[in-house]
Amino acid sequence: MTVKIEHSLKFVTEVDETHPVGIRLLSLPQEMQITMLESMLKELLAPALAPVIEDINKGGSYAILKVAE
C-alpha cells in the first residue's frame, strides 16, 4: 500500500513592473497571475527535472518522488 504526501514548495517570481509584459501580468487579478506562473513553471521545470527525479528514484525502496498534477 502506498500513501501520497504532497509537498508545498514555494517559488517567487520577480516581475519588472516597467517591462510591457510585466505591466500586463501585474494588471491581471492575483489568482490569475499565480495560475499562469505556476502553469509555466510546471511546463518548463517538469521536463528538465525528469532525469534528476529518475536518478533520485533509482533503487528507491521506501519512497518514489513524482511531479504532482
Protein Blocks (a to p, Z undefined) as FASTA:
>chain_A
ZZdddddddddddddfkbfklmmmmmpcfklmmmmmmmmmmmmmmmmmmmmmmmmmgopa
kbccdddZZ
